[in-house]
Amino acid sequence: MQDVNNHPLLIHCRRGKHRTGCLVGCLRKMQRWYLSSIFDEYQRFAGAKARVSDQRFIERFDVSSSKR
């Protein structure tokens, strides 16, 4: 996902909110986005279906454990 040679990316799940939102949130964290910006983007797409548990998952995602 981080290799721009693989872009554009299509990431989706059944509804495109929770699993996709978590994955994209973790990607944004790897891209060194501020958590506030990550959560703003997540909220924009998840809307009323946003989950605090998803945001906690993204917040706790350990970037150092991912391969670059």
PDB file of N, CA, C and O in Angstrom:
ATOM      1  N   MET A   1       0.814  -1.204   0.000  1.00  0.00           N
ATOM      2  CA  MET A   1       0.000   0.000   0.000  1.00  0.00           C
ATOM      3  C   MET A   1       0.850   1.258   0.000  1.00  0.00           C
ATOM      4  O   MET A   1       0.458   2.286  -0.553  1.00  0.00           O
ATOM      5  N   GLN A   2       2.007   1.168   0.620  1.00  0.00           N
ATOM      6  CA  GLN A   2       2.833   2.359   0.722  1.00  0.00           C
ATOM      7  C   GLN A   2       3.611   2.651  -0.555  1.00  0.00           C
ATOM      8  O   GLN A   2       4.056   3.779  -0.770  1.00  0.00           O
ATOM      9  N   ASP A   3       3.772   1.662  -1.380  1.00  0.00           N
ATOM     10  CA  ASP A   3       4.506   1.843  -2.627  1.00  0.00           C
ATOM     11  C   ASP A   3       3.614   2.557  -3.635  1.00  0.00           C
ATOM     12  O   ASP A   3       2.627   1.992  -4.107  1.00  0.00           O
ATOM     13  N   VAL A   4       3.956   3.785  -3.960  1.00  0.00           N
ATOM     14  CA  VAL A   4       3.126   4.580  -4.867  1.00  0.00           C
ATOM     15  C   VAL A   4       3.032   3.977  -6.260  1.00  0.00           C
ATOM     16  O   VAL A   4       2.154   4.343  -7.042  1.00  0.00           O
ATOM     17  N   ASN A   5       3.937   3.053  -6.571  1.00  0.00           N
ATOM     18  CA  ASN A   5       3.839   2.363  -7.860  1.00  0.00           C
ATOM     19  C   ASN A   5       2.606   1.468  -7.922  1.00  0.00           C
ATOM     20  O   ASN A   5       2.182   1.069  -9.007  1.00  0.00           O
ATOM     21  N   ASN A   6       2.038   1.156  -6.777  1.00  0.00           N
ATOM     22  CA  ASN A   6       0.820   0.341  -6.707  1.00  0.00           C
ATOM     23  C   ASN A   6      -0.451   1.186  -6.688  1.00  0.00           C
ATOM     24  O   ASN A   6      -1.548   0.638  -6.586  1.00  0.00           O
ATOM     25  N   HIS A   7      -0.326   2.481  -6.783  1.00  0.00           N
ATOM     26  CA  HIS A   7      -1.491   3.371  -6.705  1.00  0.00           C
ATOM     27  C   HIS A   7      -2.072   3.579  -8.092  1.00  0.00           C
ATOM     28  O   HIS A   7      -1.334   3.467  -9.072  1.00  0.00           O
ATOM     29  N   PRO A   8      -3.324   3.867  -8.220  1.00  0.00           N
ATOM     30  CA  PRO A   8      -4.301   4.035  -7.144  1.00  0.00           C
ATOM     31  C   PRO A   8      -4.692   2.689  -6.532  1.00  0.00           C
ATOM     32  O   PRO A   8      -4.554   1.632  -7.148  1.00  0.00           O
ATOM     33  N   LEU A   9      -5.182   2.772  -5.301  1.00  0.00           N
ATOM     34  CA  LEU A   9      -5.616   1.582  -4.568  1.00  0.00           C
ATOM     35  C   LEU A   9      -7.133   1.528  -4.503  1.00  0.00           C
ATOM     36  O   LEU A   9      -7.802   2.561  -4.483  1.00  0.00           O
ATOM     37  N   LEU A  10      -7.656   0.342  -4.472  1.00  0.00           N
ATOM     38  CA  LEU A  10      -9.073   0.146  -4.207  1.00  0.00           C
ATOM     39  C   LEU A  10      -9.157  -0.708  -2.954  1.00  0.00           C
ATOM     40  O   LEU A  10      -8.766  -1.875  -2.955  1.00  0.00           O
ATOM     41  N   ILE A  11      -9.664  -0.121  -1.898  1.00  0.00           N
ATOM     42  CA  ILE A  11      -9.828  -0.817  -0.623  1.00  0.00           C
ATOM     43  C   ILE A  11     -11.308  -0.744  -0.282  1.00  0.00           C
ATOM     44  O   ILE A  11     -11.885   0.341  -0.199  1.00  0.00           O
ATOM     45  N   HIS A  12     -11.912  -1.900  -0.089  1.00  0.00           N
ATOM     46  CA  HIS A  12     -13.333  -1.854   0.224  1.00  0.00           C
ATOM     47  C   HIS A  12     -13.751  -3.089   1.008  1.00  0.00           C
ATOM     48  O   HIS A  12     -13.046  -4.097   1.041  1.00  0.00           O
ATOM     49  N   CYS A  13     -14.889  -2.986   1.622  1.00  0.00           N
ATOM     50  CA  CYS A  13     -15.547  -4.111   2.271  1.00  0.00           C
ATOM     51  C   CYS A  13     -17.037  -3.950   1.967  1.00  0.00           C
ATOM     52  O   CYS A  13     -17.417  -3.114   1.148  1.00  0.00           O
ATOM     53  N   ARG A  14     -17.836  -4.709   2.592  1.00  0.00           N
ATOM     54  CA  ARG A  14     -19.264  -4.699   2.257  1.00  0.00           C
ATOM     55  C   ARG A  14     -19.888  -3.312   2.282  1.00  0.00           C
ATOM     56  O   ARG A  14     -20.588  -2.929   1.344  1.00  0.00           O
ATOM     57  N   ARG A  15     -19.647  -2.576   3.320  1.00  0.00           N
ATOM     58  CA  ARG A  15     -20.238  -1.247   3.447  1.00  0.00           C
ATOM     59  C   ARG A  15     -19.242  -0.098   3.317  1.00  0.00           C
ATOM     60  O   ARG A  15     -19.628   1.059   3.155  1.00  0.00           O
ATOM     61  N   GLY A  16     -17.954  -0.435   3.392  1.00  0.00           N
ATOM     62  CA  GLY A  16     -16.940   0.595   3.227  1.00  0.00           C
ATOM     63  C   GLY A  16     -16.782   1.532   4.398  1.00  0.00           C
ATOM     64  O   GLY A  16     -16.371   2.679   4.222  1.00  0.00           O
ATOM     65  N   LYS A  17     -17.104   1.061   5.603  1.00  0.00           N
ATOM     66  CA  LYS A  17     -17.007   1.945   6.758  1.00  0.00           C
ATOM     67  C   LYS A  17     -16.027   1.433   7.792  1.00  0.00           C
ATOM     68  O   LYS A  17     -14.983   2.048   8.004  1.00  0.00           O
ATOM     69  N   HIS A  18     -16.332   0.336   8.434  1.00  0.00           N
ATOM     70  CA  HIS A  18     -15.569  -0.089   9.598  1.00  0.00           C
ATOM     71  C   HIS A  18     -14.245  -0.758   9.245  1.00  0.00           C
ATOM     72  O   HIS A  18     -13.188  -0.250   9.618  1.00  0.00           O
ATOM     73  N   ARG A  19     -14.277  -1.860   8.552  1.00  0.00           N
ATOM     74  CA  ARG A  19     -13.015  -2.528   8.200  1.00  0.00           C
ATOM     75  C   ARG A  19     -12.187  -1.657   7.271  1.00  0.00           C
ATOM     76  O   ARG A  19     -10.978  -1.516   7.455  1.00  0.00           O
ATOM     77  N   THR A  20     -12.822  -1.088   6.297  1.00  0.00           N
ATOM     78  CA  THR A  20     -12.104  -0.204   5.378  1.00  0.00           C
ATOM     79  C   THR A  20     -11.582   1.014   6.129  1.00  0.00           C
ATOM     80  O   THR A  20     -10.441   1.432   5.929  1.00  0.00           O
ATOM     81  N   GLY A  21     -12.410   1.575   6.983  1.00  0.00           N
ATOM     82  CA  GLY A  21     -12.003   2.752   7.757  1.00  0.00           C
ATOM     83  C   GLY A  21     -10.813   2.478   8.649  1.00  0.00           C
ATOM     84  O   GLY A  21      -9.915   3.311   8.770  1.00  0.00           O
ATOM     85  N   CYS A  22     -10.804   1.303   9.279  1.00  0.00           N
ATOM     86  CA  CYS A  22      -9.663   0.920  10.123  1.00  0.00           C
ATOM     87  C   CYS A  22      -8.404   0.750   9.291  1.00  0.00           C
ATOM     88  O   CYS A  22      -7.335   1.229   9.672  1.00  0.00           O
ATOM     89  N   LEU A  23      -8.521   0.082   8.174  1.00  0.00           N
ATOM     90  CA  LEU A  23      -7.363  -0.141   7.312  1.00  0.00           C
ATOM     91  C   LEU A  23      -6.807   1.184   6.801  1.00  0.00           C
ATOM     92  O   LEU A  23      -5.599   1.419   6.851  1.00  0.00           O
ATOM     93  N   VAL A  24      -7.677   2.031   6.320  1.00  0.00           N
ATOM     94  CA  VAL A  24      -7.228   3.327   5.803  1.00  0.00           C
ATOM     95  C   VAL A  24      -6.663   4.174   6.938  1.00  0.00           C
ATOM     96  O   VAL A  24      -5.669   4.876   6.752  1.00  0.00           O
ATOM     97  N   GLY A  25      -7.290   4.114   8.116  1.00  0.00           N
ATOM     98  CA  GLY A  25      -6.770   4.853   9.269  1.00  0.00           C
ATOM     99  C   GLY A  25      -5.358   4.422   9.629  1.00  0.00           C
ATOM    100  O   GLY A  25      -4.509   5.260   9.931  1.00  0.00           O
ATOM    101  N   CYS A  26      -5.104   3.118   9.598  1.00  0.00           N
ATOM    102  CA  CYS A  26      -3.757   2.603   9.877  1.00  0.00           C
ATOM    103  C   CYS A  26      -2.776   3.037   8.791  1.00  0.00           C
ATOM    104  O   CYS A  26      -1.631   3.382   9.084  1.00  0.00           O
ATOM    105  N   LEU A  27      -3.222   3.019   7.551  1.00  0.00           N
ATOM    106  CA  LEU A  27      -2.380   3.499   6.452  1.00  0.00           C
ATOM    107  C   LEU A  27      -2.033   4.971   6.661  1.00  0.00           C
ATOM    108  O   LEU A  27      -0.882   5.376   6.497  1.00  0.00           O
ATOM    109  N   ARG A  28      -3.035   5.764   7.022  1.00  0.00           N
ATOM    110  CA  ARG A  28      -2.786   7.196   7.255  1.00  0.00           C
ATOM    111  C   ARG A  28      -1.776   7.384   8.385  1.00  0.00           C
ATOM    112  O   ARG A  28      -0.923   8.270   8.330  1.00  0.00           O
ATOM    113  N   LYS A  29      -1.886   6.536   9.412  1.00  0.00           N
ATOM    114  CA  LYS A  29      -0.942   6.627  10.517  1.00  0.00           C
ATOM    115  C   LYS A  29       0.467   6.303  10.021  1.00  0.00           C
ATOM    116  O   LYS A  29       1.430   6.955  10.426  1.00  0.00           O
ATOM    117  N   MET A  30       0.592   5.311   9.155  1.00  0.00           N
ATOM    118  CA  MET A  30       1.888   4.978   8.565  1.00  0.00           C
ATOM    119  C   MET A  30       2.409   6.132   7.707  1.00  0.00           C
ATOM    120  O   MET A  30       3.618   6.309   7.557  1.00  0.00           O
ATOM    121  N   GLN A  31       1.495   6.904   7.153  1.00  0.00           N
ATOM    122  CA  GLN A  31       1.879   8.069   6.347  1.00  0.00           C
ATOM    123  C   GLN A  31       2.134   9.294   7.217  1.00  0.00           C
ATOM    124  O   GLN A  31       2.359  10.396   6.717  1.00  0.00           O
ATOM    125  N   ARG A  32       2.094   9.079   8.525  1.00  0.00           N
ATOM    126  CA  ARG A  32       2.385  10.114   9.526  1.00  0.00           C
ATOM    127  C   ARG A  32       1.360  11.237   9.574  1.00  0.00           C
ATOM    128  O   ARG A  32       1.708  12.383   9.859  1.00  0.00           O
ATOM    129  N   TRP A  33       0.107  10.919   9.300  1.00  0.00           N
ATOM    130  CA  TRP A  33      -0.971  11.894   9.476  1.00  0.00           C
ATOM    131  C   TRP A  33      -1.187  12.104  10.968  1.00  0.00           C
ATOM    132  O   TRP A  33      -0.924  11.205  11.767  1.00  0.00           O
ATOM    133  N   TYR A  34      -1.657  13.265  11.340  1.00  0.00           N
ATOM    134  CA  TYR A  34      -2.071  13.521  12.718  1.00  0.00           C
ATOM    135  C   TYR A  34      -3.323  12.698  13.011  1.00  0.00           C
ATOM    136  O   TYR A  34      -4.175  12.518  12.141  1.00  0.00           O
ATOM    137  N   LEU A  35      -3.425  12.199  14.249  1.00  0.00           N
ATOM    138  CA  LEU A  35      -4.603  11.407  14.619  1.00  0.00           C
ATOM    139  C   LEU A  35      -5.893  12.193  14.404  1.00  0.00           C
ATOM    140  O   LEU A  35      -6.898  11.623  13.977  1.00  0.00           O
ATOM    141  N   SER A  36      -5.879  13.481  14.692  1.00  0.00           N
ATOM    142  CA  SER A  36      -7.092  14.279  14.507  1.00  0.00           C
ATOM    143  C   SER A  36      -7.540  14.269  13.043  1.00  0.00           C
ATOM    144  O   SER A  36      -8.738  14.214  12.766  1.00  0.00           O
ATOM    145  N   SER A  37      -6.597  14.320  12.113  1.00  0.00           N
ATOM    146  CA  SER A  37      -6.930  14.278  10.684  1.00  0.00           C
ATOM    147  C   SER A  37      -7.423  12.892  10.277  1.00  0.00           C
ATOM    148  O   SER A  37      -8.341  12.767   9.466  1.00  0.00           O
ATOM    149  N   ILE A  38      -6.808  11.855  10.842  1.00  0.00           N
ATOM    150  CA  ILE A  38      -7.238  10.491  10.559  1.00  0.00           C
ATOM    151  C   ILE A  38      -8.676  10.303  11.029  1.00  0.00           C
ATOM    152  O   ILE A  38      -9.508   9.757  10.304  1.00  0.00           O
ATOM    153  N   PHE A  39      -8.962  10.756  12.239  1.00  0.00           N
ATOM    154  CA  PHE A  39     -10.310  10.590  12.796  1.00  0.00           C
ATOM    155  C   PHE A  39     -11.333  11.444  12.047  1.00  0.00           C
ATOM    156  O   PHE A  39     -12.483  11.034  11.887  1.00  0.00           O
ATOM    157  N   ASP A  40     -10.927  12.615  11.591  1.00  0.00           N
ATOM    158  CA  ASP A  40     -11.833  13.447  10.783  1.00  0.00           C
ATOM    159  C   ASP A  40     -12.221  12.717   9.501  1.00  0.00           C
ATOM    160  O   ASP A  40     -13.393  12.690   9.123  1.00  0.00           O
ATOM    161  N   GLU A  41     -11.232  12.127   8.838  1.00  0.00           N
ATOM    162  CA  GLU A  41     -11.513  11.394   7.607  1.00  0.00           C
ATOM    163  C   GLU A  41     -12.397  10.183   7.896  1.00  0.00           C
ATOM    164  O   GLU A  41     -13.358   9.927   7.172  1.00  0.00           O
ATOM    165  N   TYR A  42     -12.072   9.440   8.953  1.00  0.00           N
ATOM    166  CA  TYR A  42     -12.873   8.277   9.339  1.00  0.00           C
ATOM    167  C   TYR A  42     -14.324   8.688   9.585  1.00  0.00           C
ATOM    168  O   TYR A  42     -15.245   8.043   9.086  1.00  0.00           O
ATOM    169  N   GLN A  43     -14.529   9.751  10.347  1.00  0.00           N
ATOM    170  CA  GLN A  43     -15.883  10.241  10.661  1.00  0.00           C
ATOM    171  C   GLN A  43     -16.646  10.645   9.400  1.00  0.00           C
ATOM    172  O   GLN A  43     -17.838  10.371   9.265  1.00  0.00           O
ATOM    173  N   ARG A  44     -15.947  11.292   8.493  1.00  0.00           N
ATOM    174  CA  ARG A  44     -16.582  11.757   7.258  1.00  0.00           C
ATOM    175  C   ARG A  44     -17.187  10.591   6.473  1.00  0.00           C
ATOM    176  O   ARG A  44     -18.267  10.723   5.898  1.00  0.00           O
ATOM    177  N   PHE A  45     -16.497   9.461   6.451  1.00  0.00           N
ATOM    178  CA  PHE A  45     -16.992   8.324   5.688  1.00  0.00           C
ATOM    179  C   PHE A  45     -17.883   7.384   6.493  1.00  0.00           C
ATOM    180  O   PHE A  45     -18.798   6.780   5.934  1.00  0.00           O
ATOM    181  N   ALA A  46     -17.634   7.250   7.787  1.00  0.00           N
ATOM    182  CA  ALA A  46     -18.439   6.341   8.613  1.00  0.00           C
ATOM    183  C   ALA A  46     -19.738   6.999   9.055  1.00  0.00           C
ATOM    184  O   ALA A  46     -20.728   6.311   9.306  1.00  0.00           O
ATOM    185  N   GLY A  47     -19.744   8.314   9.153  1.00  0.00           N
ATOM    186  CA  GLY A  47     -20.951   9.033   9.546  1.00  0.00           C
ATOM    187  C   GLY A  47     -21.500   8.573  10.882  1.00  0.00           C
ATOM    188  O   GLY A  47     -20.761   8.417  11.854  1.00  0.00           O
ATOM    189  N   ALA A  48     -22.804   8.358  10.919  1.00  0.00           N
ATOM    190  CA  ALA A  48     -23.479   7.950  12.149  1.00  0.00           C
ATOM    191  C   ALA A  48     -23.054   6.552  12.600  1.00  0.00           C
ATOM    192  O   ALA A  48     -23.300   6.171  13.744  1.00  0.00           O
ATOM    193  N   LYS A  49     -22.426   5.797  11.722  1.00  0.00           N
ATOM    194  CA  LYS A  49     -21.998   4.431  12.038  1.00  0.00           C
ATOM    195  C   LYS A  49     -20.583   4.366  12.619  1.00  0.00           C
ATOM    196  O   LYS A  49     -20.056   3.276  12.836  1.00  0.00           O
ATOM    197  N   ALA A  50     -19.967   5.521  12.872  1.00  0.00           N
ATOM    198  CA  ALA A  50     -18.608   5.550  13.417  1.00  0.00           C
ATOM    199  C   ALA A  50     -18.567   4.820  14.761  1.00  0.00           C
ATOM    200  O   ALA A  50     -19.506   4.896  15.553  1.00  0.00           O
ATOM    201  N   ARG A  51     -17.470   4.119  14.999  1.00  0.00           N
ATOM    202  CA  ARG A  51     -17.300   3.353  16.237  1.00  0.00           C
ATOM    203  C   ARG A  51     -16.075   3.853  16.998  1.00  0.00           C
ATOM    204  O   ARG A  51     -14.999   4.030  16.427  1.00  0.00           O
ATOM    205  N   VAL A  52     -16.260   4.071  18.277  1.00  0.00           N
ATOM    206  CA  VAL A  52     -15.143   4.457  19.136  1.00  0.00           C
ATOM    207  C   VAL A  52     -14.090   3.350  19.141  1.00  0.00           C
ATOM    208  O   VAL A  52     -12.892   3.631  19.185  1.00  0.00           O
ATOM    209  N   SER A  53     -14.535   2.093  19.097  1.00  0.00           N
ATOM    210  CA  SER A  53     -13.592   0.972  19.109  1.00  0.00           C
ATOM    211  C   SER A  53     -12.691   0.991  17.869  1.00  0.00           C
ATOM    212  O   SER A  53     -11.524   0.609  17.951  1.00  0.00           O
ATOM    213  N   ASP A  54     -13.215   1.425  16.737  1.00  0.00           N
ATOM    214  CA  ASP A  54     -12.397   1.544  15.522  1.00  0.00           C
ATOM    215  C   ASP A  54     -11.315   2.608  15.720  1.00  0.00           C
ATOM    216  O   ASP A  54     -10.155   2.406  15.359  1.00  0.00           O
ATOM    217  N   GLN A  55     -11.709   3.726  16.291  1.00  0.00           N
ATOM    218  CA  GLN A  55     -10.752   4.801  16.513  1.00  0.00           C
ATOM    219  C   GLN A  55      -9.685   4.381  17.523  1.00  0.00           C
ATOM    220  O   GLN A  55      -8.517   4.739  17.370  1.00  0.00           O
ATOM    221  N   ARG A  56     -10.070   3.634  18.542  1.00  0.00           N
ATOM    222  CA  ARG A  56      -9.096   3.109  19.505  1.00  0.00           C
ATOM    223  C   ARG A  56      -8.114   2.170  18.812  1.00  0.00           C
ATOM    224  O   ARG A  56      -6.911   2.214  19.069  1.00  0.00           O
ATOM    225  N   PHE A  57      -8.640   1.322  17.932  1.00  0.00           N
ATOM    226  CA  PHE A  57      -7.776   0.398  17.190  1.00  0.00           C
ATOM    227  C   PHE A  57      -6.739   1.171  16.390  1.00  0.00           C
ATOM    228  O   PHE A  57      -5.551   0.850  16.425  1.00  0.00           O
ATOM    229  N   ILE A  58      -7.188   2.182  15.675  1.00  0.00           N
ATOM    230  CA  ILE A  58      -6.281   3.002  14.859  1.00  0.00           C
ATOM    231  C   ILE A  58      -5.258   3.691  15.763  1.00  0.00           C
ATOM    232  O   ILE A  58      -4.067   3.709  15.455  1.00  0.00           O
ATOM    233  N   GLU A  59      -5.715   4.246  16.853  1.00  0.00           N
ATOM    234  CA  GLU A  59      -4.829   4.954  17.775  1.00  0.00           C
ATOM    235  C   GLU A  59      -3.747   4.021  18.336  1.00  0.00           C
ATOM    236  O   GLU A  59      -2.598   4.429  18.504  1.00  0.00           O
ATOM    237  N   ARG A  60      -4.117   2.783  18.621  1.00  0.00           N
ATOM    238  CA  ARG A  60      -3.182   1.824  19.219  1.00  0.00           C
ATOM    239  C   ARG A  60      -2.337   1.071  18.190  1.00  0.00           C
ATOM    240  O   ARG A  60      -1.409   0.349  18.554  1.00  0.00           O
ATOM    241  N   PHE A  61      -2.659   1.241  16.916  1.00  0.00           N
ATOM    242  CA  PHE A  61      -1.895   0.572  15.863  1.00  0.00           C
ATOM    243  C   PHE A  61      -0.431   0.967  15.960  1.00  0.00           C
ATOM    244  O   PHE A  61      -0.097   2.152  15.963  1.00  0.00           O
ATOM    245  N   ASP A  62       0.430  -0.024  16.039  1.00  0.00           N
ATOM    246  CA  ASP A  62       1.873   0.212  16.199  1.00  0.00           C
ATOM    247  C   ASP A  62       2.535   0.283  14.827  1.00  0.00           C
ATOM    248  O   ASP A  62       2.755  -0.736  14.173  1.00  0.00           O
ATOM    249  N   VAL A  63       2.838   1.472  14.416  1.00  0.00           N
ATOM    250  CA  VAL A  63       3.445   1.716  13.110  1.00  0.00           C
ATOM    251  C   VAL A  63       4.801   1.020  13.013  1.00  0.00           C
ATOM    252  O   VAL A  63       5.193   0.568  11.937  1.00  0.00           O
ATOM    253  N   SER A  64       5.508   0.935  14.120  1.00  0.00           N
ATOM    254  CA  SER A  64       6.847   0.357  14.086  1.00  0.00           C
ATOM    255  C   SER A  64       6.830  -1.145  13.773  1.00  0.00           C
ATOM    256  O   SER A  64       7.856  -1.708  13.389  1.00  0.00           O
ATOM    257  N   SER A  65       5.678  -1.792  13.935  1.00  0.00           N
ATOM    258  CA  SER A  65       5.600  -3.224  13.655  1.00  0.00           C
ATOM    259  C   SER A  65       5.312  -3.525  12.188  1.00  0.00           C
ATOM    260  O   SER A  65       5.340  -4.684  11.773  1.00  0.00           O
ATOM    261  N   SER A  66       5.038  -2.495  11.408  1.00  0.00           N
ATOM    262  CA  SER A  66       4.708  -2.703   9.999  1.00  0.00           C
ATOM    263  C   SER A  66       5.965  -2.624   9.138  1.00  0.00           C
ATOM    264  O   SER A  66       6.896  -1.878   9.441  1.00  0.00           O
ATOM    265  N   LYS A  67       5.975  -3.402   8.067  1.00  0.00           N
ATOM    266  CA  LYS A  67       7.111  -3.367   7.140  1.00  0.00           C
ATOM    267  C   LYS A  67       6.994  -2.171   6.231  1.00  0.00           C
ATOM    268  O   LYS A  67       5.889  -1.756   5.883  1.00  0.00           O
ATOM    269  N   ARG A  68       8.074  -1.639   5.861  1.00  0.00           N
ATOM    270  CA  ARG A  68       8.080  -0.488   4.955  1.00  0.00           C
ATOM    271  C   ARG A  68       8.630  -0.889   3.626  1.00  0.00           C
ATOM    272  O   ARG A  68       8.721  -0.061   2.720  1.00  0.00           O
TER     273      ARG A  68
END
